[in-house]
Amino acid sequence: MKHTRITAALLAALLMLGSFTACGESEVNTPAEETTDAAVTPSAEETEPEETGPVLPEANYDGYEVSILNNISNFAYTNIGEEGLTGESLDDTVYNRNKTVEEALNITFKIEKKEWNETSAIIPKVVAAGDNVYDFYTCDLNLLLGHVQRGCDLNVMNIESLELDQPWWNKTAIDSISIGDAIYAFLGDLHTGYFESHNTVAFNKDILTDLGLADPYEHVYEGTWTLDVMIDMMNTAKTDTNGDAKWTVEDQYGLSMFEGNWSIAFITGANQFLVQKDENNLPVWSGVSETFLNAYEKVAGGIFNEKSNNAINATGSLPGDLELYRLMFIHDRVLFLVTQIGVLKNMRDVEFELGVVPSPKNDEAQNDYVSLIFQGANSFGIPVTNPDPERTGMVLNYLAAHSTETVRKTYMEQTLDFKYIQDKQSQEMLDIILSTGTFEIACVYDWGGISGTIMGQLNQGKTEIASLVARLDKAINKAMEKTIKTFAEVGQ
């Protein structure tokens, strides 16, 4: 599936034409033409479907061993290759994908797995020593960009074989974090840790039905899934079940989420960003815009102003080892769970029907849905010690190209849809989420503490931030200028 931006209007139009298939195509019934001739049966040659697949340049690397350092996530599926088949569909799909690429390029893969903090420390050490230990590596995006600013990674814009304009790479997400004419971190279909880092809104269909609320899916299709609609639904769902005026784990809530870094997903969903870019693709700080402030105030006032709006603040406890915000949803006490896609794996055994939709729009005038990608998403980097970047680019391009109809498809249709989500419409929603994913660059770099400050105020439900942000102007500009200068120096 290609990373094509899908608008609500397009989805609505397609639905009018016919029913959606799994890949988002529609079937249209057309009347047969009248004819007096006998029906002609097409030959086997005419009806036999052509084999399709990525068209890639050929290469032979004479058995070269490609060494990879793979960062292991604490919440996302980050396997990029096992030593053999495990019987798990996604594991085996990844394994078979790798074997296909190994055979096509005459290479072998050597994959080393490390925890995120180990990966963060290893790359600077091997680069400082001048050692060619890894051809490429995966790492949390914000940590990888820290490596970049220490001169550890190559500017992959200079690697022709990587072909970042191909649909198996997410160009929107890559562009959202690029600075100037350099790209150091890149993401695409070859790594599910990137999929799992997209923000989503899961909902309990049973509560929705009991309350007689409108279907969020239909809102998405019609382009009416907005902040106001979600906030109204939250307020309807919130119920002091036993009437004791105390908000405990026994009550029903409209929302549950881990506040922290995720709260800004509502602002990004409203297509508002703290930092813009100029015509040279350089970040620019000119203060928060009026439209940003309007969206911020709507979210702060409507969602976070009352602590009892969020089930994470409920008093009491529930059985289970997960955080309370997840347990409250699992135990059927919450309408909406705002989280990353990867967290939905914990929903495997829920006793209610579950659905997912993208973050709501600011209003109906907003054209597209926008989905925040967590700044800790697994991304790829190539160390400056790499002896043959074009070879590495070719390998990565092959892996990504052979992932779209294998790894991505298995992840979407089996790992998520058929294990954790019980309705087919959710796959269409996941397509929208993955096709509209982007980073908030201010969260990735947190220049002058701007994103941390905004999210801290948002989580407290404070609606007035203009004066506070204005006091950060000098620190933000200074930190941003330092980043731009560093990128200019290392981006050769």
N, C-alpha and C positions, 0 to 999 in steps of 0.2 A: 504494500500500500504506500502510496506516495504521501509526502508531507504537504498535502494541498490544503490551503486555508478554506474552511467550509463556513459559509455564512448562514445565518438563520433563514434568510430569504431563499437561498438555494435549497436548503433542506426542506423548507415548506413546499417549494415548487416541485421538488422530486417526489414528495409524498403525494401531491395531487396527481402526479402522473401514474403512480403505481406504488406497489409495496417495495420497501427497501430490501435488498439482499444483504448478506453478511458483509459484503465489501462496499456497501453504500450505493450500488447501482440500482436502477429501477427497471421494472418490466412493463412494457406498454402493449396492450392488445390492439392490434390493427386489423381491420376487416380484410379478408382474403379477396384477391382479385378474381373476377369471374373469367372463366376460360372454357372453351369447348374442347381443348386438347386434353389428352390423357395426362395424368400427373406424371412428371418426369422425376425419376429417382436419381439423386446426385450420385456420382461415383464415389467409391471409398476414398479416392485421392482428393476429391473435392470436400468431403465431409470430415476427413481426419484432421483434428486440431493440430495446429503447428506448435512445436515446442517453443516455449517462451522462457526467457531468463535474461539476466543482465548481459549486455554486450561489453566485454572487457578485453583489453589488449593481452596478448599472450606473453608469457615470460617463463624462464627456466633458471632457477637459482641453485641447481646442482646440489641439492640436499642440505642447503644452508639451515642451521638451527636458529630460529627466531626466538630470542629471549624476551620474555614479558614479565613485568612486575605488576601484579593485579591487586588493587586495593579492595579489602573486604569491608563491606558496609555493616552497620549494626541494625539496619532496618530494611535494606533493599536486597534483592537477589542480584548478586554481583559475580556469579560464576561465568567465566569466559572460556572454560574448557576443563573437562575431567580427563583422567587417564584412560577411562573406558566407559562403557555404557552402564548406567545405574538403574534403569527401569523407570526413572522419572522422565516424563515427556519433555520437559524443558531442558533438563540436563542432557538428555540424549540428542535433542535437536541441536544444541550447542556443540556437542561432540561431533555429530555428523557434519555440521557446517564446517568445523575446523578440518575434518578429514578431507572434505571436498576441496578446500583451499590448499591444503598440503599437497594433494595429488595434482591440482591444477598448476601450482607454481614450483613443484618439486622442492618442498621445504618441510621442516618439522617444527613443532612448537614446543618450547620449554617454558612452562608457566609457573611462576613463583607467587604464592599468595601471602600477603602481609596485612596486618591491621592498619587502619588509617594513620595512626600516630607513627607507626614504624615506616610506612611509605613516605610520610612527610619528612622524616629524618634521613632516609636512605639516599634519595636522589641527590641532595646537595653534597653528600659525602662522596658518592661515586664520581660526580662531576668534578668536584674539587681535586680528586685524585687523578682525573683524566682517564678513568677506566671505562672501556666499552662493555659494561655489564648488561645493559638492557637496550633492546632496539626501540621499544616504546613502553609506556606504562599507563596505568589508570590511577586516578587520584581524585579526592574531593576537589571540586572546581576551585573553591577559595584557597585551598592549600596549594594546588597546582600553580595558580597565578602568583602565589607567594614565591614559588620556585622560579617563575619567570622573572620576577623582579630582582632575583639574585643571579640572573644570567644563566640559568640551568637548562633552558629549553630553546628549541629551534622555532623560528618563525616559519610555520608550515605554508604560508602563502608562497614561499619559494619552492615548494615541492609539487611539481606538475602532476605526478602520478597519483596524488591524493584525490583530485577531482571533487573538491568540496561543493561544486555546484550540482552534483548528482542528487537525485531524490532520496537516496539512502542516508544522506547526511541532513541534519536539521539546520538549514542555513539561517533561519530566523533566530534560533537560539544562539548559534555561533556568532552571528552579527551583533546580537544584543550585548555580548561581552567583549567584542573586539575593540581595539583602540588604534586609531590611525590606520596604516596600511599593513598592520601585523595581526596574525592570528596564531595564538599559541595553544589554546585549548579548543578541542572540537568534539562533537557529540553526534551520535547517529544510531541506526538500527542495530549495530553490532553489540550493544551493551544494554542489558535490561535495567541496570542501576539508574540509567538516565530516564527510562520510562517511569520507573517507580518513584522518581523524585518530583513528578508533576503533582501540583495541588488539585484536589477534587472535592466535591461535596457529595457525600454518601447520604442516603436517606432511608428511613424505615417506612416501607410501604404500608404496613399494617396500621401504624399510627396515622399515616396520611389518610387512609380509607376511613378509619374510625372517626376522624374529625371532619370528613367530607371536604377535604381540601383539594384544590385543582392539581392535576398531574404535572410535576415539574418537567417531565419529558415534553409535554405539549407546549409548555411555556418556552422551552428551548427551541423547539421547531418553529414556533410562531414569532420568535424574537422578543418575547415578553418576560424572559427569566431575568429579573432585575433585582437590585438590592432591596427596593421597597417591597417587592413581592415576597422575597425570602424573609425579610424582617417581619412582615405581617404574619407569615406562616409560623415563624418562631413564636411570636406573641400568642398566637392561637393555641399552640401546642403546650406552652408552659402552664403547668397546673400544680397547685399545692394539693396533692392527692388526698392527704388526710386532714387538710384544713387546719393544721397546727401553726401556720404562719412561720414555719421553719423550713428552710430549703435543704432537704436531706437526700440521701441516695434512694429514698422511697418515693420521691416525687418525680414528675415528668417535666422534661426540659425541651426547649426548642433547639438548643445548640450544645454541642460539646466539641472542644478543640483544645489542643495544647497551645497556649497563647504565644509566648516566645517569638520566634522568627516567622511564624506562620500567619499571624494576624494581618500582615501587610498584603497577603494574597487577595483580600477583598478590594484593596486599593488598586492593585495590578489588574484584577478582574474588571475594574471600572475603567481600564485603559489609561490609568494615570501613573506617571513615573516621576520620581524625585529628580533624576538627572537626565538631561537631554544630550544629544550629540549635534555637533555643527557639521558644515559641509565637508570637513576633512575627517569625519568620523571620530572626532575628539570629544571627550565628555565636557560638558559646560554646566556650570552652576550659576543660576541667576535667581535663586530663591524658589520657594514653592509657588506654583501657579494658582490662580483663582479656582480653576477647575479641579486641581488636586485638592485644594482646601475644602471645596464643596463635597467631594467624594469622601474625604477624610472625616469631615464633620458628620456626614450621614452614617458612616460605619461606627465612629466613636460614640455618637449619641444613640444610635439604634441598636447596637450590638453589645458594646463593651461598657456602657455607662452604668449598668446594673450588674454586679458580680453574680447575682442569682440567675442571670441569663445563661451562664456557661456552666454546664454540669460538672466541669472540673473542680468547681468551687463548692460542690455539695458536701455537706458534713456526713460523716459515717463512712462505712467501708463495704465493699462487695468481695465475694470470693474470686480469686484469680491473681495471677502474677503480673498482669499488665497495669499500666497507669490508669488512674481512675477515669480519665476522659474517654478511654477506649472501653473500659469495663461498663461504664454507664450506657454506652451505645449497645454493646453486646448483650447486656441484660435488659434490653427492650425498654429503656427509660428516656430515650432521646430521639427527636425527629431527624435532626441533621448532624452528621459528623463531618467536620472539616479537617482534612488531613492529606497526606500524600498517598498516591495510588498503592505504593508498596505496603502501607499499613493495612490495606484491605485484606491481606492474607490472614490477618487475625480474625476475620469475620467468617471463617470457614464453617463454624458450627452454630451460627446464629439460628434461632428458631423462627425468624420472621423473614419476609421477602425484602431484599435489599436492592436499591438502585443507586446509580451515580449520575451526576450532572456536572458541567463545568462551573467555575465561579460565576456568580451572577454579574450581569452588565450594570453599568451605572444607571442607564435608563434605556428606553426603547430606541432612542435616536442613535445609540452606539451601534456601529455596523457589525462588529465581530466580537465573539467571546475571546477572552484572553486568559491563559492559564499560567500562573507563576510556576517556575521550576525552582526548587530549593537550591540554594547556592552551594550546598554540599553534594550535589549530584556528581556521580562518577563521570569524569571526562578523560580524554586522552591527551597525552603529551609525548614529545620525542626529545630525549636528552641531547644536548649539544655534542656529546661524545659519540653519537651515532656515526658509524663509518660510511654508511650508504643510505642517506635519507630517501632517495628515489626508490630503492628496493623496499624500504619500510613503508613508504607511501603506497606502493603497489599492493603490499600485503594487507595493509589496513583497508584499502579500497575494495579489495576482493572480499575481505571479511564482512564489510558493511553491505556490499552489494548482494552477497549470498545470505544475508540475514533478513532482508525485508520479507521474503516469502517463506522463510523458515522460522528463524528465532522470533521475529516480531509476530508472525502469524500464530505460532504456537502459544506465545505469551498472551496474545489477545483472545484467542478462541478457546484455549484450554486452561492455562494457568489462571486467568482472571475469569472469563465469562462462564465457563462450565464448572469451575470449582468454587468460586467465591461469589459470583453474581448470577442470579437465576433468571434473568430475562435478556432477550436478544437486543432490545433497544439500548441496553447499557453499552453494547459494543459500539453502536453508533455514537453514543456520548463519549466513549473513550477515544474514538477516532477524532472527534472534535477537540478533546483535551490535548491529545498528542500533536495535533496539527496546528494548535494555537499556542504551544508552549514557548515561553520566553523567560529570561532572567530580568530581575531589577538590578541593574549594574551598581546602584548605590548600596544594595545589600551585599553584593559580592565584595566590594572594596571598602564599604563603610567609611568613606572619606570624612574625616573630622568627626566621626561618631554619628553622622547624620541618620543612618537607617536605624541604628540602635536607639537613638533618641526618639525618633518618630514612633517606633514600635513600642517603646516604653510608655510613651504618652497615650498611644492608642489602646494598649492593654489596660490602662487605668481609666479609659473612657473620657479622657480630657479632650475637649473639643477645640480649645484655643491653643494653637501651636505657632502661629506666625511670628510672634515676638521672640519666642524661645529659639526658633530656627534662625532668625535674623542674627542672634548672638553667635551662631556657629559659622557665619559666613567666612570669616578670616581663616579659621581652621580648615574648613572644607576646601577652599580654594588653594591653600598651601599644600594640603595632602594630595589634591587632584593634580596640581602642577608637578609635584614630585613623581607621581605615577607616570604622567605623560613624558616627563624627561627621562625617566628610567626606561620606559618602553622605546623611546627614540634611540637610546644608547645601546640597548641589547637587541633591538629588532633588525639586525643586519642579516 
